Amino acid sequence: MSQFGELIQRIRSLDKNMRFEELKRVIEYYGYKMSGPSGGSSHKTFRKPGEMPITIPQHDPIKKAYVEMVKDLIEKEESKDEE
């Protein structure tokens, strides 16, 4: 399995040791663009036309709730591919 495939598997299993950069890589793979606030916030927002934005704090490890958000994104994007 490729490194990217292994990364997807870790997200699907809700790995507790996910890092921000790993989630960023997957989110950007699905066409989202990252933007950060001009202030001192650690939260980054990912946007894609026609989709709800996703905001994730830039901390390591990432909390399970944010990994679940990315897991839902993957499932949604894959269901679009099947249509």
N, C-alpha and C positions, 0 to 999 in steps of 0.2 A: 504494500500500500504506500502511496506517496506521502510525503510529509504533510501536504495540504489535507489529504484524506484522513490522516491520523489526527490532525488538528480538528477537523469536523467531528470525528468520533469522540474526541475529548469533550467538545462542546455538547454533543448529544448526551454524553454520560454525566453532564453537569460537574465536570472536574473542578475540585475546590482550588486548584492551583493555577487557574487561568491567569494570564497576564494581559494587560491592556493592549500591548502591541499585537498579541495573537488575535484578540477579538477585532482589533482595528483591521488587520489583514483580511479577515473573513468578511467583515462588513463592506470594506472597499471592493472586494472581489465581486460583490453583488451590485456594484454601481453607485454606492453611497459616497458622498464627499464629506470629509471632516472639516469642521470649522470650530474655532475656539473663541471664547469671549475675549474682548479687548482688555478686560480687567484681570484680576488675579485668580479667577476661579479655576479649579482643576478639572471641571466638567467639559467634555468635548461633545459636540453635537454632530451627528451624521445625517445628511439630507440627501434625498433622491426625489426628483420630480414625481408627483403623484402619490407619494408615500408619506406616512407619518414620520417625523424626525425621531431619531433615537439618541438619547443623551446618556453618556457613560462617564463616570469619574476616572481620571487617569491615575489609578492607584494599583498597586500589586500586592497581594493577589486581588482579583476582582470578586466582589460579592456574588453569591449564587443568583440573586435576583437579576443581575445584569447578564449573566451567562444564559439564564432562561430567556431573556429578551432576544439574544442573538440566536439561540436555538429556535425560537419561534420564527425569526426572520428567515433562517435557513429553510425551515419546513414550508413557509409561505412561498419563498422563491422557487423551491423545488416543485411545488404543486403547480406553479405557473408553467414550468418547463414541461410538465406532463400533459398540459392541456393542448 
